[in-house]
Amino acid sequence: MAKKKFVEDMFNNIAPTYDKLNHILSLNIDKRWRSKAVRRICQTRPQHVLDIACGTGDFSIALAQAGVSQITGIDISEGMLEVGREKVRKLGLDIRMQIDDCEKLSFPADEFDAVSVAFGVRNFEHMQTCLGEMYRVLRPEGMLCILELSVPQNPVLLWAYKLYFLHILPAIGGMLSGNRNAYRYLPASVLAFPKPQKVCQMLREAGFRDIETRSFTLGLCRMYIGIK
């Protein structure tokens, strides 16, 4: 099965329990990481932001609550989008959420002031193609912000990280969601994700400039910034 289809089916399956488990298993630290990325995006005063791999909408909602006036969230999982739309409705926010594929975005060139991807880029089947599409739909001087889990470099922390991510998380996530395979895939995808130097190189190859990278919480999360 192609990775894209596997990811779509997996997230459709775990969508009903995803938010609850995500915050429990991350000890809510993910909320702080999102807040920092949102603040960085809002420094450029964007009017229209495309939130790719928006899932259940946490990052899109944070952008709206920070004052971004127009947000379009896309994902390949209808199950995740359904959960996100309900959250947006209950909060009374105006966020458009739709099915779309980052490998071939349905938007015209130069459409968005900023593009965000929070904890989704490691699930892309063809990451370089997706980066090229993000570049295409950004307006000149527009910002790309990627927020992604990463592997700590400290040996002791790395040992604890692998113990938790490879053994404890799959057990708890599998028990509560009923899908142990999903919670085996999720940590494995973090460990397999390219190192920061490689990600920065891929951003440059896609055409981005002024690339920044910032580490959060002892290297558990990393933010990448690129300008068109």
N, C-alpha and C positions, 0 to 999 in steps of 0.2 A: 504493500500500500504506500502511495506517495505520502511524504511527510505532511503536506498541506491537508490532505483528506484525513489523515490520522489526527492532526491537531484540531481540525473542525469537529470531528466526531467526539474527540475527548472532551473538548470544552462544552459541547452541547450536553454531554452526559453529566458533567460535574457542575454545570451552571447553577442549579438550585442551591447548592451548598458552598459555592466558591467563595463568596464574600465572607461568610462566617469563618470558614476554615483559613482563608488567606490572612485575616487579621489575627486570628488565634495563633497560627503557626509562625507568623512574623513578629509576634508580640507587639503588634500595632506600630512597630518602627517604620513600616512602609508609609504610614501617613505623614511622618516627618520628612521622609525622602520626597514624597510627592509635593509637599509644601515648598520645599527648597527649589525644586524644578519649576513649579508654577511661578514662584517669585522671579526666577531668572528669565522666564519667558515674558512675564509682564513688564520687565524693565524696558522692553522694546515697544510697549504700548500697542500690541497687535489688535486689529479689529476682527479678523477672521482667522481662526485656528482650525487646522485639521488634526484630529486626534486619531492616530492609526492604531489598530489593535486595541480599541477602546474597551473591549470586554463589557463589564457591567457598569462602566461609566464613571468610576471613581475619579480619574484624572480629568475627564470632561467636566464633571460636576465641580471639581476644585477650581478649574479655570473660570467657569461661570461665576462661582462665588467670589472669585478674585476680581471680577469686573470685566472679563472679556465678553464683548457684546454678541459675537456670532461664533458658534462652535459647531463643527460637523464631526461626529464620531463614526468611525467605520470599523467593521470586524467581519471575519468570515463565519463566525458562529452566531446563528440566529438565536440559539438558546441564551447565550450571554447577552445579546442585545435586548432580548425580551425582559430580562431582569433589569438591565440598565434603563430601559424606557420607563418601567414602572417606578424606579427610584427617582428619575427625572420628573415624572408626573407628580409624585407625592411631594416633591420639593417645590413644585411650581416653576421650574426652570424651562427655558426655551433652548433646547439642545436637539439638533437633528442627529438621529442615529440610524445608520443604514448598513446593509450588506455591501461590501466592496472588497476588492482584492488588491493588495499593495503592489503586486507584481504588474498590474495593469490598471491603474487608477482611472476612474471614469470622469475625472475632472480635467478641465482645460489647463494649459500651461499658465504659470504666473497667477494662480488663483488665490493663494493663501499667504498671509503675513507670517505665519509660523506653522510648523508641523511638529507634533509631539508623538513619541512612542514610549509608553511607560510599561515596562516589564513584558514586552511582547516581541521585541526584535529577535530574540533568540529562537523564537518559534518559526521564523521565516524560512521557507525552503530554499529560496535563492536571494540571499541578503543583498548582494551587490545590485541585482536588478531592482530590488525594492528601494535601495538608497538612490538609484538613478531616477526612479519615479518620484520620490520625495523631492529631489532637486528640481525636477521638471515642473511640479505644481506650485513650488514656492515662487513668490515674487522676488525680483532682484533686491538684495539686502535682507531677504527673509531669513528667519532662524529655524534650524532643526534642533530639537532637544530630544535626546534619547536617554531614558532612565532604565537601567538594567541591573539585575543582581550580578554580583561578581564574586570571585574566589579570593579570600584574604591571603596575603603573602606570609604573614607570621606563622611559623611552623606549628606552634602550640595551638593557635587559633584555628589553623587549617585542620588540624587533627580533630578538634571539637566540632568544627563546621562539617566535616565529612561524616562524623559519627551521627550528628543530628540530621543532616540532609539525606544521607544515604540509608539510614536505619530507622531513626525515630520518626521523622516526618512521613515516610511512606506508610509506616504502621498506623499512626494516628490518622493521617489523611485518608488512607484506604478504609479504615474502620468506620469513620464518620461519613464518608462520601459513598462507600460501597464500590469504589473504583481504585484498587491498590495500584494498578498499572499506571494510572494518571499521576499518582504521587510518587511513582518511581521515575517516570519520564521527566517531571518538572525539575527535580534536583539534578538529574543527569544532564538536562539541557543547559543548566547553569555551568556545570563543570566542562561541558563541551564548547561553550561559547568562546569565540576568539579573545585573545589577550588584548589589553588596551592599546598596545602599539599597533596591532593588526587592525583593530577597529578604526583607529585614526587614519591608517593608511587607506582603508576602504572608503572612508569619508572623502579623503583627498582625491582618490580615483573617481569618485562620483561627481567631483567638481566643487566640493565645499572648501571654503577657506576659513582662516581665523579659528581653527579648531581648538577647542578647550576640552579638557577632561578633569573631572573632580571626583575624588573618592569620599564616600560617606561611611561612617560607623566602622572604622578599622578595615575598610575594604570590602564590606559586605554588599555595597551598592556603588554604582558608578554612574555619573552623568557625563554625557558627551554633547558638545555644542558645535554646530557648524553653520557658517553663513554662506548664502548663495551670492 
